[in-house]
Amino acid sequence: MQRVLLLSFSTLVSDPRVRRHALALADSYYVVTAGYGEAPGYGNEHIQIPRPTPTCYFKKFLKAVFLLLRVYSPVYWLDDDKRAALKLLKSLEAFDLVIANDAPSLPVAFFSAGTSVPVVADMHEFAPGEQLPGWKWNLFWKGYPQYLCRRFLPRANHVLTVCDSIAELYRQEFLVTLPGVLMNCPSYLEAVPKEVGEKIRLIHHGAGCPSRKLELMAEAALLLDERFEFDFMLVESDSAYCSWLKETYEGQRIRFREPVPMPLISEVLNRDYDIGVFLLEPEAISYKYALPNKLFEFMQARLAVVVSPNHEMARLVRSTSVGVVSEDFSSASLARAINALDEATIMSMKRASAVAAQRYCAETVYSDFKRLADAFTR
């Protein structure tokens, strides 16, 4: 059986995109995963990459000097997790295909693959546009992801990303041909839209990090009619920020609940909620063109959807009739969009989600990914 390496410098047990890669290839390939943490419960074999240790002052100084001089290769290899990953992978039997997830995996992937093994670069978001602008970023780090992309993407046998807009950005800046698009669609859920109850229940789930400004959705929740209840289900990537949100906003109208395992998200949302909500200010390029997992999980849960007017989210919501788009990125605009919904409209959107769920599911979308792997391993 041909061997495929799925490489990602992430915690694989909570990385939905790598999980879907593995499930799509499971029946035809021997899948080796490499990432942080113990075996994630998918794939045939797992290589646990040691998590990066705190950087000593001397290494920080060296990195700062190299970054200022725009000498980027040493910056990468000063990371002990990158060196450890390369050493671990070099000791393994050769692979027939390497799939590198995100820009930080590119150098290790290509050095592990050598000259004869094809490499697919799944870039997920737009790597040079994932950080919010700031003086430290502009002075030190801005050129680093650009270096990784410019140095390695032209060597990839194929490049993937999450949406059309980001694919076009990669083509304009780094590539001759347009990358492929692989949307973040979860597995299909056999479910029906739940009837709206006495209270209309709204949910936002995802990472609890300050850059997403979740307080804007909380402020919108305070402006809603008494018909609505708003829940947050957050993975606490920043515990201090999440604690502040709870202390500031938790009350009769807003609740915070514990996150559920990733494969169960759509099932729980289908059972407990009516509307999925996401407002995301487009301060970073990746936020401007966001097309996140949660949007497709809302569809699988057969929810109505309310989102801010980020380009890709708005286009998908409008084209599928699963929800509405706020006029702008303010809390007041989001609240107006929600308050305008009546029960009949919500149920119509839920039924539209049931239709969209058949198209935007992993079983449909990732069949193309399987065919891509087959093409490089014939």
Number of C-alpha atoms within 10 A of each C-alpha: 8 13 18 23 28 25 28 25 21 19 18 24 18 14 14 16 19 24 19 20 19 23 17 21 20 16 9 13 20 19 25 19 26 26 26 23 17 14 18 19 11 19 21 14 15 21 20 19 26 16 17 13 9 10 13 8 9 9 14 14 12 14 21 16 14 16 20 14 10 16 15 19 15 12 18 18 14 15 16 16 19 20 15 18 24 17 13 14 21 15 9 10 8 17 19 21 22 23 27 27 23 21 25 20 23 26 19 22 25 22 12 23 21 12 9 9 16 21 26 24 28 27 24 22 24 26 20 20 18 14 17 14 13 9 9 9 13 11 12 17 18 19 17 21 18 17 17 20 24 15 14 16 22 14 16 16 12 19 25 23 24 24 23 17 19 28 23 17 15 25 15 12 11 17 18 10 14 18 23 19 20 19 22 25 28 28 22 20 19 12 15 16 23 17 13 16 11 8 12 19 18 24 23 22 23 17 16 22 17 14 13 17 14 21 16 18 23 23 17 19 23 19 18 20 15 11 13 20 19 25 21 24 18 18 16 16 13 12 12 12 16 20 12 12 18 15 10 11 17 16 10 9 18 19 16 19 10 11 16 14 10 12 13 12 19 24 17 13 24 22 14 13 26 29 28 26 24 23 25 20 19 18 15 17 19 20 23 19 22 23 26 19 16 20 25 26 29 30 36 32 32 35 34 29 27 25 24 24 22 21 15 18 21 20 13 16 23 12 10 14 18 26 29 22 23 21 14 15 19 17 20 20 16 28 20 16 18 27 15 11 13 11 13 10 13 23 22 17 26 30 21 20 28 24 17 21 26 17 13 23 21 25 17 15 19 23 12 16 20 17 12 14 21 14 9 15 14 7
